[in-house]
Amino acid sequence: MTRFLLIPALLTGYFCDRGLDRLIHPPKYPRTVYFSFLAFAVLYFSPGTPAERFQGFLFAQMLIAAGYVDRKTREIPNVLIASIFLVSLIRPDLKMSLLGAVFLSAPLWILGTLIPGSVGGGDIKLIAACGAVLGPAGIFAGTAFSLIAFLFFLLFRFMLHKKRQKTYAMAPWLGIGCFLAYFLKMR
């Protein structure tokens, strides 16, 4: 039965691409549909329940869109943050969702307030939304995975280009880490 979900997964990625094209008019780069298909394939072969897989796919799709938009515009639209919060309601555990939403986002908000420019508001909201889906342990693991992936990226970039940008979009890395944490939580 779940193999028939491949077509909606591809269509979701395609419509996400079309919506992003209208929103930010990007040049022709690899599309989000490829990442949607990869997320679907990972979730398809995971041992989770159909509800976990469905929630995971929607979560992945919102993370993919947030990462893509953040990379292009350095902003994360509030509609994507709200969508991730809504995804947390598919399998609600309100206590864990609330704890997860506040666990890392509150300290990061304080850090961003005390040291302007250290952490962006969109990244803080994205971490809060992901925490609502993952819970406190999941958002901690997802953020740790994100930072490890980002550090490898910086090391690789330094080895190739030997120059550094002033700012980097963090949503793509947060998306990778949080999706990995969600996948590991399903096991």
VOGU-3710 file (C-alpha; in Angstrom, 3 decimals, decimal comma):
1> mtrfllipal> 0,000/0,000/0,000  2,722/2,480/0,885  4,425/2,050/-2,491  1,489/3,931/-3,987  2,549/6,931/-1,907  5,523/7,415/-4,255  3,373/9,369/-6,716  2,050/11,809/-4,078  5,626/12,195/-2,770  6,900/13,163/-6,203
11> ltgyfcdrgl> 3,912/15,443/-6,801  4,451/17,130/-3,443  8,077/17,824/-4,338  7,070/19,083/-7,785  4,428/21,465/-6,407  6,885/22,624/-3,765  9,307/23,478/-6,590  6,608/25,356/-8,483  5,633/27,355/-5,398  9,253/28,199/-4,635
21> drlihppkyp> 9,802/29,253/-8,256  6,971/31,756/-7,920  8,158/32,924/-4,503  11,846/33,570/-5,122  12,410/33,102/-8,875  15,599/31,046/-8,540  17,850/30,164/-11,450  17,808/26,558/-12,568  19,377/24,607/-9,708  18,710/21,095/-8,500
31> rtvyfsflaf> 15,127/20,948/-7,393  13,574/20,092/-4,076  11,762/17,193/-5,711  14,995/15,170/-5,584  15,297/15,719/-1,846  11,596/14,919/-1,417  12,096/11,629/-3,217  15,146/10,824/-1,078  13,223/11,589/2,137  10,337/9,434/0,942
41> avlyfspgtp> 12,691/6,543/0,142  14,327/6,747/3,572  10,963/6,833/5,322  9,502/4,102/3,114  12,125/1,624/4,288  11,981/2,733/7,921  10,383/0,512/10,566  7,888/3,191/11,691  4,107/3,130/11,586  2,223/4,687/8,659
51> aerfqgflfa> 1,363/7,717/10,834  5,054/8,193/11,694  6,015/7,904/8,041  3,344/10,388/6,992  4,378/12,856/9,690  8,034/12,333/8,760  7,406/13,004/5,099  5,501/16,223/5,778  8,187/17,265/8,262  10,904/16,567/5,682
61> qmliaagyvd> 9,031/18,489/2,989  8,721/21,579/5,186  12,409/21,333/6,180  13,433/21,022/2,534  11,406/24,087/1,578  12,720/26,091/4,569  16,311/25,174/3,753  15,915/26,054/0,095  14,300/29,428/0,775  16,799/30,277/3,531
71> rktreipnvl> 19,708/29,467/1,245  18,357/31,745/-1,481  16,898/34,637/0,531  18,420/34,339/4,043  14,883/34,337/5,449  12,556/31,554/6,557  8,898/32,359/5,853  6,590/32,148/8,866  4,169/29,990/6,881  6,786/27,210/6,791
81> iasiflvsli> 7,413/27,541/10,535  3,658/27,362/11,186  3,410/24,323/8,892  6,048/22,487/10,923  4,142/23,304/14,114  1,015/21,854/12,471  2,925/18,700/11,536  3,615/18,179/15,249  -0,155/17,787/15,751  -0,347/14,639/13,602
91> rpdlkmsllg> 0,784/12,484/16,525  0,325/14,889/19,419  2,156/14,633/22,706  1,560/18,150/23,951  3,883/17,980/26,952  6,864/16,768/24,917  6,047/19,147/22,072  6,004/22,125/24,407  9,229/21,054/26,117  10,883/20,447/22,753
101> avflsaplwi> 9,775/23,812/21,407  11,276/25,680/24,366  14,296/23,453/25,162  16,820/25,024/22,765  14,905/27,934/21,282  14,689/29,854/24,582  18,458/29,792/25,256  19,146/30,673/21,610  16,680/33,568/21,812  18,504/34,854/24,892
111> lgtlipgsvg> 21,839/34,469/23,097  20,495/36,266/20,027  19,190/39,082/22,226  22,448/39,497/24,144  24,734/39,169/21,105  23,049/40,733/18,047  23,743/38,869/14,818  24,771/35,643/16,536  21,586/33,677/15,844  18,869/34,658/13,399
121> ggdikliaac> 15,242/34,869/14,442  14,176/32,488/11,683  16,630/29,871/12,892  15,302/30,206/16,444  11,711/29,802/15,234  12,735/26,829/13,081  14,396/25,140/16,068  11,258/25,756/18,149  9,034/24,244/15,449  11,333/21,244/14,992
131> gavlgpagif> 11,433/20,823/18,762  7,642/20,589/18,765  7,916/17,622/16,394  11,001/15,959/17,891  10,718/16,661/21,621  13,615/17,827/23,807  15,971/14,884/23,233  15,255/14,855/19,501  15,883/18,572/18,998  19,112/18,320/20,980
141> agtafsliaf> 20,273/15,426/18,765  19,053/17,152/15,597  20,905/20,343/16,430  24,059/18,379/17,263  23,845/16,515/13,925  23,280/19,862/12,178  26,353/21,434/13,721  28,520/18,423/12,879  27,349/18,478/9,244  27,900/22,247/9,075
151> lffllfrfml> 31,425/21,943/10,490  32,302/19,296/7,886  30,918/21,612/5,201  33,057/24,508/6,481  36,145/22,303/6,584  35,506/21,061/3,043  34,818/24,602/1,815  37,996/25,896/3,440  40,055/23,112/1,853  38,676/23,917/-1,609
161> hkkrqktyam> 38,233/27,684/-1,646  40,292/28,998/1,250  37,884/31,885/1,691  35,066/32,387/4,128  31,683/34,041/3,840  30,414/36,354/6,558  27,112/34,517/7,016  25,695/31,143/6,114  22,144/29,905/5,862  21,614/27,468/8,740
171> apwlgigcfl> 18,180/26,105/7,780  19,570/23,555/5,274  21,858/22,147/7,972  19,137/22,225/10,616  16,897/20,387/8,174  19,453/17,642/7,624  20,097/17,205/11,337  16,439/17,305/12,374  15,393/14,848/9,663  18,155/12,486/10,768
181> ayflkmr> 16,996/12,838/14,395  13,402/12,103/13,332  14,506/9,028/11,408  16,540/7,741/14,364  13,601/8,436/16,708  11,437/6,124/14,566  13,791/3,167/15,050
//
